[in-house]
Amino acid sequence: MTANCIRMAAWASPWMLWALAAGAASISAAESKTPAVGPRAPVGPDAPWSDLDKELFAARIPVEGRTAAGVQEAIQRAAAAGLPVVFLPAGEYVFETTVRVPEGFTVLGEGSQTLVRAGTRRTMLFDARGDNLRFTRMKLQGADTSPSDTNDTYGINVGGRLNVRIDHCELFGFSYATNFSSEATAQVDHCSIHHNLREGLGYGVAIYSGAYVLMTDNEFSQNRHSIATNGNLDWSSPPRVGIYLHRPGRKTHWEFIRNHVHDDDQTTYQLAAVDTHPGMDGTFVVEGNIFENLRNPIGIRDGSGLICANLFRNIWTAKTFRQRVAISIAYGTHNGIPVEDAMPHDIQVAENTFLDLDAHLYFKYSLGRAENITIEGQLVPETRAGRDPPPAIPWLQEMGVDGVLNWPEWRPRSFGFGGVEGTVTDGAGRLVAEAKVSVGEREAATDAAGRFRFPEVAEAARFAVVMKPGYDPEIVGLRVQPGQDTVVNVVLNEQR
């Protein structure tokens, strides 16, 4: 690790900047209760309501039927009454046609007791037909939770619409659980997205054609790709010129922040959980996530961005013919057909923590043909390429009360370094020697007095992992201050 790790970064996401806030000398009581990595609050339809949501959803129009027609009729009644919330009470709703949701509406369920499922193998449940929409507190089910390639169901489709939020939902059994295209802007948060296994597709979140999507605080499991991303391609171009060409328009951008992604052994090939297709010539940020029980958590085949402060553990495979690798970056074709200017480039990888390396014999990185890839502040020599400066990366801001997805103007930033030190004790207050402490790829063992120290840690670091046989592992949050020592005292609990 060198002092160049993040200092030379040309970009960073807003979450990397939290330690720069004025007066951020210590972690607040509220922050100390927030998980150091992964989702910050319960996910799924039955998570506790906020006071704000209780107020927003107090006035609503209930659905009277259990079909798509019944929901569409309730939307019409709500529009006539000037009430923007349509409520699906507990029950099973079977859609054989699509509900088209106009501008400004919230579609609200009664938690997991509201089950909306596809009535055919080709049904799209909801289609966004306006801006400023919200889908919340529902359980959505597609046609099949197996890899069958005859499942062509969609959960929620958003094409060209702005400020669409999908939160506190469960989505499973789809070809496309959620789908964002045509320069849509959206946020997916606090959802459980699982068992979207359709061979050839099977996407938890699909993002392409200039969409901007923030995915934060979700849980993903057993998806062919938990997220799959692409650019704005002319799909008719190969028969004419033998290569996929890019259409004019905005480049795709997405951010994958503080999610929990796990388990893919029911998929056919255990492909990358977080994936960019050749043709995704835009930008991305993958930060603060937990990846576990996967063969290939991150696979980048195009685009540029940042992979930072993620926790990888138990990288394994049920498909013994496939290599286990945490982060793969390599050029590829799209189903054997080249894509115009496709090349992963200008990607910075930093402050990630890899556990179980010896036990499970996996690779942290697999690098193929790529350009200007930086790992822990060091440019990988074989990727050096003369290119224009790295592309600008928007910083997506979480939706506020106004339900608007914003991003400030991009600017280059520089980052400082500070020390991290502390003491490890057990539940009885006794000092714990020879505990292993990991911060990013650094490791240290506590001395006889239970102390550890890392002299130089970048602000990008978000957490430390402390482990010792006989004790439960502990993940603690960090707030690194430039030029200062951050003190982290850790308590390990004995295993029972």
C-alpha positions as CSV (number, residue, x, y, z in Angstrom):
1,M,0.0,0.0,0.0
2,T,1.4,3.4,-0.9
3,A,0.3,7.0,-0.3
4,N,-0.9,7.1,-3.9
5,C,-3.9,4.9,-3.3
6,I,-6.7,7.4,-3.4
7,R,-4.7,10.6,-3.6
8,M,-4.2,10.1,-7.3
9,A,-7.9,9.4,-7.8
10,A,-9.6,11.5,-10.5
11,W,-13.1,10.9,-9.0
12,A,-14.9,9.5,-6.0
13,S,-18.4,9.0,-4.9
14,P,-20.2,11.1,-2.3
15,W,-19.9,8.3,0.3
16,M,-16.1,8.5,0.0
17,L,-16.3,12.2,1.0
18,W,-18.2,11.8,4.3
19,A,-14.9,12.1,6.3
20,L,-14.3,15.5,4.8
21,A,-17.3,17.0,6.5
22,A,-16.5,19.9,8.9
23,G,-16.2,18.8,12.5
24,A,-16.3,15.1,11.7
25,A,-13.8,14.2,14.5
26,S,-15.7,11.2,15.8
27,I,-18.6,8.8,15.0
28,S,-21.9,9.9,16.4
29,A,-24.1,7.6,18.5
30,A,-26.5,7.1,15.6
31,E,-23.6,6.2,13.2
32,S,-22.2,3.8,15.8
33,K,-25.4,1.7,15.4
34,T,-25.2,1.7,11.6
35,P,-23.6,-1.3,10.0
36,A,-20.1,-0.6,8.8
37,V,-20.7,-2.2,5.4
38,G,-23.8,-3.4,3.7
39,P,-27.4,-2.3,4.1
40,R,-28.0,0.3,6.8
41,A,-31.6,-0.7,7.7
42,P,-33.9,-3.7,7.3
43,V,-34.9,-4.6,3.7
44,G,-38.1,-6.0,2.1
45,P,-41.8,-5.2,2.3
46,D,-42.2,-5.7,6.0
47,A,-39.5,-3.3,7.2
48,P,-40.7,-0.7,9.7
49,W,-42.4,2.4,8.3
50,S,-40.9,5.8,8.7
51,D,-43.0,8.6,10.2
52,L,-42.7,10.4,6.9
53,D,-44.2,7.5,5.0
54,K,-47.0,7.2,7.4
55,E,-47.9,10.8,6.7
56,L,-47.4,10.5,3.0
57,F,-49.6,7.4,2.7
58,A,-52.4,8.4,5.0
59,A,-54.7,9.5,2.2
60,R,-55.1,6.8,-0.4
61,I,-57.5,5.1,-2.8
62,P,-57.8,1.3,-2.2
63,V,-57.9,-1.2,-5.0
64,E,-61.2,-3.2,-5.1
65,G,-60.3,-5.9,-7.6
66,R,-57.4,-8.4,-7.6
67,T,-56.5,-8.0,-11.3
68,A,-54.6,-5.6,-13.4
69,A,-57.9,-4.0,-14.5
70,G,-58.8,-3.5,-10.9
71,V,-55.6,-1.7,-10.1
72,Q,-55.9,0.4,-13.3
73,E,-59.4,1.4,-12.3
74,A,-58.2,2.4,-8.9
75,I,-55.6,4.6,-10.5
76,Q,-58.3,6.3,-12.5
77,R,-60.4,6.9,-9.4
78,A,-57.3,8.3,-7.5
79,A,-56.6,10.7,-10.4
80,A,-60.2,11.9,-10.4
81,A,-60.0,12.5,-6.6
82,G,-56.6,14.2,-6.7
83,L,-55.1,11.5,-4.5
84,P,-51.7,10.3,-5.7
85,V,-51.5,7.0,-3.7
86,V,-53.1,3.7,-4.8
87,F,-53.3,1.1,-2.1
88,L,-53.3,-2.7,-2.7
89,P,-54.6,-4.3,0.4
90,A,-53.3,-7.7,1.5
91,G,-54.2,-10.4,-0.9
92,E,-53.1,-12.2,-4.1
93,Y,-53.3,-10.1,-7.3
94,V,-52.9,-11.9,-10.7
95,F,-52.0,-9.8,-13.7
96,E,-52.4,-11.1,-17.2
97,T,-52.0,-7.6,-18.6
98,T,-49.8,-4.6,-17.6
99,V,-50.7,-1.8,-15.2
100,R,-49.6,1.5,-16.6
101,V,-48.8,4.0,-13.9
102,P,-49.2,7.7,-14.9
103,E,-47.1,10.6,-13.6
104,G,-46.9,11.4,-9.9
105,F,-48.4,8.2,-8.5
106,T,-47.3,5.9,-5.6
107,V,-48.3,2.2,-5.8
108,L,-48.4,1.0,-2.2
109,G,-48.9,-2.5,-0.8
110,E,-49.5,-3.9,2.6
111,G,-46.1,-5.5,2.9
112,S,-45.5,-9.1,2.0
113,Q,-49.2,-9.8,2.4
114,T,-49.7,-8.0,-0.9
115,L,-48.6,-10.5,-3.5
116,V,-48.7,-9.4,-7.2
117,R,-47.8,-12.2,-9.6
118,A,-47.7,-12.7,-13.3
119,G,-50.6,-14.6,-14.7
120,T,-48.8,-15.6,-17.9
121,R,-45.2,-16.3,-18.9
122,R,-45.0,-13.0,-20.8
123,T,-46.6,-10.6,-18.4
124,M,-45.1,-7.2,-17.4
125,L,-46.6,-6.3,-14.1
126,F,-46.0,-2.5,-14.0
127,D,-44.9,0.0,-16.7
128,A,-43.9,3.5,-15.7
129,R,-45.8,5.9,-18.0
130,G,-44.8,9.2,-16.2
131,D,-42.2,10.8,-14.0
132,N,-42.1,11.0,-10.2
133,L,-43.4,7.5,-9.4
134,R,-42.9,5.3,-6.4
135,F,-43.5,1.5,-6.0
136,T,-43.3,0.4,-2.4
137,R,-44.2,-2.3,0.1
138,M,-45.2,-5.1,-2.3
139,K,-44.2,-8.7,-3.1
140,L,-43.9,-9.1,-6.9
141,Q,-43.6,-12.6,-8.4
142,G,-42.7,-13.6,-12.0
143,A,-43.6,-16.8,-13.8
144,D,-40.7,-19.0,-12.8
145,T,-37.9,-19.2,-10.2
146,S,-36.0,-21.8,-12.3
147,P,-33.5,-21.1,-15.1
148,S,-36.2,-21.8,-17.8
149,D,-35.7,-19.7,-20.9
150,T,-39.4,-19.5,-21.6
151,N,-39.9,-17.0,-18.7
152,D,-40.4,-13.6,-20.3
153,T,-41.9,-11.7,-17.3
154,Y,-41.0,-8.2,-16.1
155,G,-41.6,-6.8,-12.7
156,I,-41.3,-3.0,-13.1
157,N,-40.3,-1.4,-16.4
158,V,-39.0,2.2,-16.5
159,G,-38.2,3.6,-19.9
160,G,-37.3,7.3,-20.3
161,R,-39.0,8.3,-17.0
162,L,-37.5,10.5,-14.4
163,N,-37.3,10.1,-10.6
164,V,-38.8,6.7,-10.2
165,R,-38.2,5.0,-6.8
166,I,-38.7,1.3,-6.1
167,D,-38.3,0.6,-2.4
168,H,-39.1,-2.0,0.3
169,C,-40.3,-4.5,-2.3
170,E,-39.5,-8.2,-2.9
171,L,-39.1,-9.2,-6.5
172,F,-38.4,-12.8,-7.7
173,G,-39.1,-15.2,-10.5
174,F,-38.6,-12.7,-13.4
175,S,-36.6,-12.4,-16.5
176,Y,-36.2,-8.7,-15.7
177,A,-37.2,-7.9,-12.1
178,T,-36.5,-4.2,-12.8
179,N,-35.6,-2.6,-16.1
180,F,-34.3,0.9,-16.7
181,S,-33.6,2.4,-20.1
182,S,-33.8,5.5,-22.4
183,E,-32.1,8.0,-20.0
184,A,-34.4,7.1,-17.1
185,T,-33.4,8.2,-13.6
186,A,-34.3,6.0,-10.7
187,Q,-33.4,4.7,-7.2
188,V,-33.8,1.1,-6.0
189,D,-33.4,0.8,-2.2
190,H,-34.2,-1.6,0.7
191,C,-35.5,-4.3,-1.7
192,S,-35.0,-8.0,-1.6
193,I,-34.3,-9.2,-5.2
194,H,-33.8,-12.9,-5.6
195,H,-34.3,-16.1,-7.7
196,N,-34.3,-14.3,-11.0
197,L,-32.6,-17.2,-12.7
198,R,-33.8,-17.2,-16.3
199,E,-31.1,-18.5,-18.5
200,G,-29.7,-15.9,-21.0
201,L,-31.3,-13.0,-19.0
202,G,-32.3,-13.4,-15.3
203,Y,-31.6,-9.8,-14.2
204,G,-32.3,-8.3,-10.8
205,V,-31.7,-4.8,-12.1
206,A,-31.1,-4.1,-15.8
207,I,-29.7,-0.7,-16.7
208,Y,-28.9,0.6,-20.2
209,S,-29.3,3.3,-22.9
210,G,-28.2,6.2,-20.8
211,A,-30.2,5.4,-17.6
212,Y,-28.9,6.8,-14.3
213,V,-29.7,4.4,-11.4
214,L,-28.7,4.4,-7.7
215,M,-29.0,1.0,-6.0
216,T,-28.5,1.2,-2.2
217,D,-29.3,-0.8,0.9
218,N,-30.7,-3.9,-1.0
219,E,-30.3,-7.6,-0.7
220,F,-29.6,-9.7,-3.8
221,S,-29.3,-13.5,-4.1
222,Q,-29.7,-16.3,-6.6
223,N,-29.9,-14.1,-9.7
224,R,-28.2,-14.9,-13.0
225,H,-26.9,-11.3,-12.8
226,S,-28.0,-9.3,-9.8
227,I,-27.3,-6.2,-11.9
228,A,-26.5,-6.2,-15.7
229,T,-25.6,-3.0,-17.4
230,N,-25.1,-1.8,-21.0
231,G,-25.0,1.3,-23.1
232,N,-27.1,2.7,-25.9
233,L,-26.5,0.2,-28.8
234,D,-28.0,-0.2,-32.2
235,W,-29.1,-3.8,-32.0
236,S,-29.7,-4.1,-35.7
237,S,-26.1,-3.1,-36.6
238,P,-24.3,-6.5,-36.7
239,P,-26.2,-7.8,-39.8
240,R,-25.2,-4.6,-41.6
241,V,-21.6,-4.0,-40.5
242,G,-20.6,-7.0,-38.3
243,I,-20.3,-5.0,-35.1
244,Y,-22.6,-3.4,-32.6
245,L,-22.6,0.4,-33.0
246,H,-23.5,3.0,-30.4
247,R,-26.5,5.2,-30.8
248,P,-26.2,9.0,-29.9
249,G,-27.2,10.0,-26.5
250,R,-26.2,10.1,-22.8
251,K,-23.9,7.4,-21.5
252,T,-25.2,5.0,-18.8
253,H,-24.2,5.6,-15.2
254,W,-25.0,3.6,-12.1
255,E,-24.0,3.3,-8.5
256,F,-24.1,0.2,-6.4
257,I,-23.8,1.2,-2.7
258,R,-24.1,-0.7,0.6
259,N,-25.9,-3.8,-0.7
260,H,-25.6,-7.4,0.4
261,V,-25.1,-9.8,-2.5
262,H,-24.9,-13.5,-1.7
263,D,-25.4,-17.0,-3.1
264,D,-25.6,-18.0,-6.8
265,D,-25.2,-21.8,-6.7
266,Q,-28.7,-22.2,-8.3
267,T,-27.7,-20.3,-11.4
268,T,-26.6,-22.3,-14.4
269,Y,-23.1,-20.9,-14.8
270,Q,-22.5,-18.6,-11.7
271,L,-21.8,-15.5,-13.8
272,A,-20.7,-12.1,-12.4
273,A,-23.2,-10.9,-9.8
274,V,-22.4,-7.2,-10.7
275,D,-21.8,-7.0,-14.5
276,T,-21.1,-4.6,-17.2
277,H,-21.7,-5.9,-20.7
278,P,-19.5,-5.0,-23.7
279,G,-21.1,-1.8,-24.8
280,M,-21.6,-0.3,-21.4
281,D,-19.3,2.6,-22.3
282,G,-20.5,4.7,-19.3
283,T,-19.4,4.9,-15.7
284,F,-20.1,3.2,-12.4
285,V,-19.3,3.1,-8.7
286,V,-19.3,-0.1,-6.6
287,E,-18.8,0.8,-2.9
288,G,-19.4,-0.4,0.6
289,N,-21.1,-3.7,-0.3
290,I,-20.8,-7.2,1.1
291,F,-20.2,-10.0,-1.4
292,E,-20.3,-13.6,-0.1
293,N,-20.9,-17.2,-1.2
294,L,-20.4,-16.2,-4.9
295,R,-18.1,-17.3,-7.6
296,N,-17.5,-13.9,-9.3
297,P,-18.9,-11.0,-7.4
298,I,-17.8,-8.2,-9.9
299,G,-17.2,-8.7,-13.6
300,I,-16.3,-5.6,-15.7
301,R,-16.2,-5.9,-19.5
302,D,-16.6,-2.2,-20.4
303,G,-16.9,1.2,-18.9
304,S,-14.9,3.1,-16.3
305,G,-15.3,3.8,-12.6
306,L,-14.5,3.0,-9.0
307,I,-14.6,-0.3,-7.0
308,C,-13.9,0.7,-3.4
309,A,-14.4,-0.4,0.3
310,N,-16.2,-3.6,-0.4
311,L,-16.0,-6.8,1.7
312,F,-15.5,-10.1,-0.1
313,R,-15.7,-13.4,1.8
314,N,-16.3,-17.1,1.0
315,I,-15.7,-16.8,-2.7
316,W,-16.6,-20.3,-3.9
317,T,-18.2,-22.2,-6.8
318,A,-20.5,-25.1,-7.3
319,K,-19.3,-25.2,-10.9
320,T,-15.8,-26.6,-10.6
321,F,-14.9,-25.8,-14.2
322,R,-15.1,-22.1,-13.5
323,Q,-12.4,-19.9,-11.8
324,R,-13.2,-18.2,-8.5
325,V,-12.3,-14.6,-8.7
326,A,-13.6,-11.6,-6.7
327,I,-13.0,-8.8,-9.3
328,S,-12.5,-9.6,-13.0
329,I,-11.8,-6.9,-15.5
330,A,-11.4,-7.9,-19.2
331,Y,-12.5,-6.9,-22.7
332,G,-15.0,-9.2,-24.3
333,T,-17.5,-9.4,-27.2
334,H,-21.3,-9.4,-26.9
335,N,-22.3,-13.0,-27.6
336,G,-19.4,-13.4,-29.9
337,I,-19.9,-10.1,-31.8
338,P,-17.6,-7.1,-31.3
339,V,-18.9,-3.8,-29.9
340,E,-17.7,-0.4,-31.1
341,D,-15.0,1.0,-28.8
342,A,-15.8,-1.5,-26.1
343,M,-12.9,-1.6,-23.5
344,P,-12.8,-1.5,-19.7
345,H,-10.7,1.5,-18.9
346,D,-9.7,4.0,-16.2
347,I,-10.9,1.8,-13.3
348,Q,-9.7,2.4,-9.8
349,V,-9.8,-0.5,-7.3
350,A,-9.0,0.4,-3.7
351,E,-9.6,-0.3,0.0
352,N,-11.4,-3.6,-0.5
353,T,-11.2,-6.3,2.1
354,F,-10.7,-10.0,1.1
355,L,-11.3,-12.7,3.6
356,D,-10.8,-16.5,3.4
357,L,-8.2,-16.3,0.8
358,D,-6.2,-19.4,2.0
359,A,-9.2,-21.5,2.9
360,H,-11.0,-21.1,-0.4
361,L,-8.2,-20.6,-2.9
362,Y,-9.7,-17.8,-5.0
363,F,-8.1,-14.9,-6.8
364,K,-8.7,-11.3,-5.7
365,Y,-8.3,-10.0,-9.3
366,S,-8.4,-11.4,-12.8
367,L,-7.2,-8.9,-15.4
368,G,-7.5,-9.5,-19.1
369,R,-7.3,-6.9,-21.9
370,A,-8.0,-3.5,-20.3
371,E,-6.6,0.0,-20.1
372,N,-5.4,2.2,-17.2
373,I,-6.4,-0.1,-14.3
374,T,-5.2,1.1,-10.9
375,I,-5.1,-1.2,-7.9
376,E,-4.3,0.3,-4.5
377,G,-2.9,3.4,-6.1
378,Q,-0.6,1.5,-8.5
379,L,-1.2,1.5,-12.2
380,V,-1.1,-2.1,-13.5
381,P,1.8,-1.8,-16.0
382,E,0.4,-4.0,-18.7
383,T,-2.8,-1.9,-18.8
384,R,-1.0,1.4,-19.4
385,A,-2.6,3.1,-22.4
386,G,-2.6,6.6,-23.9
387,R,-6.1,7.8,-23.5
388,D,-8.0,11.0,-23.0
389,P,-8.5,12.0,-19.3
390,P,-10.9,9.7,-17.5
391,P,-14.6,10.5,-18.1
392,A,-16.6,12.6,-15.7
393,I,-18.6,10.5,-13.2
394,P,-21.8,11.9,-11.8
395,W,-22.3,11.5,-8.0
396,L,-25.9,10.3,-7.5
397,Q,-27.5,11.6,-4.3
398,E,-30.1,9.6,-2.5
399,M,-33.6,10.8,-3.1
400,G,-34.9,13.1,-0.4
401,V,-38.5,14.1,0.6
402,D,-38.9,15.6,-2.9
403,G,-38.3,12.2,-4.5
404,V,-35.8,13.7,-7.0
405,L,-32.5,12.0,-7.9
406,N,-29.8,14.6,-8.1
407,W,-26.2,14.6,-9.0
408,P,-23.8,17.5,-8.4
409,E,-21.3,18.6,-11.1
410,W,-18.3,16.4,-11.3
411,R,-15.0,17.7,-10.1
412,P,-11.6,16.0,-9.5
413,R,-10.8,15.5,-5.8
414,S,-7.7,14.6,-3.8
415,F,-7.6,12.6,-0.6
416,G,-5.5,12.5,2.5
417,F,-4.3,9.7,4.7
418,G,-4.3,9.1,8.4
419,G,-3.4,6.4,10.9
420,V,-5.7,3.8,12.4
421,E,-4.9,2.3,15.8
422,G,-6.7,0.7,18.7
423,T,-7.1,-2.0,21.3
424,V,-8.9,-5.3,21.1
425,T,-10.5,-6.7,24.3
426,D,-13.0,-9.4,25.1
427,G,-16.4,-9.1,26.7
428,A,-14.8,-9.2,30.2
429,G,-12.4,-6.4,29.4
430,R,-9.4,-8.6,29.0
431,L,-6.8,-7.7,26.3
432,V,-6.8,-10.0,23.3
433,A,-3.4,-10.7,21.7
434,E,-2.9,-12.2,18.2
435,A,-6.2,-11.1,16.8
436,K,-6.1,-10.4,13.1
437,V,-7.1,-6.9,12.1
438,S,-7.8,-6.2,8.4
439,V,-8.2,-2.7,6.8
440,G,-8.5,-3.0,3.1
441,E,-5.8,-5.4,2.0
442,R,-3.6,-4.5,5.0
443,E,-3.4,-7.0,7.9
444,A,-1.9,-6.7,11.4
445,A,-1.9,-8.8,14.5
446,T,-2.5,-7.4,18.0
447,D,0.4,-7.4,20.4
448,A,0.5,-8.7,23.9
449,A,-1.3,-5.6,25.1
450,G,-4.1,-6.1,22.5
451,R,-2.9,-3.1,20.4
452,F,-2.7,-2.7,16.7
453,R,-1.7,0.2,14.4
454,F,-1.8,1.0,10.7
455,P,0.3,4.1,10.0
456,E,-1.3,5.1,6.7
457,V,-4.9,4.5,5.7
458,A,-6.8,6.4,3.0
459,E,-10.0,8.2,3.7
460,A,-11.7,5.8,1.4
461,A,-11.5,3.0,4.0
462,R,-14.9,2.4,5.5
463,F,-14.4,-0.4,8.0
464,A,-12.0,-2.8,9.8
465,V,-12.5,-6.5,10.3
466,V,-11.2,-8.2,13.5
467,M,-11.0,-11.9,13.9
468,K,-9.6,-14.6,16.2
469,P,-10.4,-18.3,16.5
470,G,-12.8,-18.8,19.4
471,Y,-14.4,-15.4,18.9
472,D,-17.2,-14.0,16.7
473,P,-15.7,-11.8,13.9
474,E,-16.4,-8.1,14.3
475,I,-16.7,-5.4,11.6
476,V,-16.3,-1.9,12.9
477,G,-16.8,1.4,11.0
478,L,-13.9,3.8,10.4
479,R,-13.8,7.5,9.9
480,V,-10.2,8.3,8.8
481,Q,-9.0,11.8,9.4
482,P,-6.2,13.2,7.2
483,G,-3.0,13.7,9.2
484,Q,-4.5,12.3,12.3
485,D,-4.8,9.0,14.1
486,T,-8.2,7.4,14.3
487,V,-8.7,5.3,17.5
488,V,-10.9,2.2,17.2
489,N,-11.4,0.1,20.3
490,V,-12.9,-3.3,19.5
491,V,-14.7,-5.8,21.7
492,L,-14.7,-9.5,20.6
493,N,-17.3,-11.8,22.0
494,E,-16.5,-15.4,22.6
495,Q,-18.3,-17.9,20.5
496,R,-20.9,-20.0,22.2
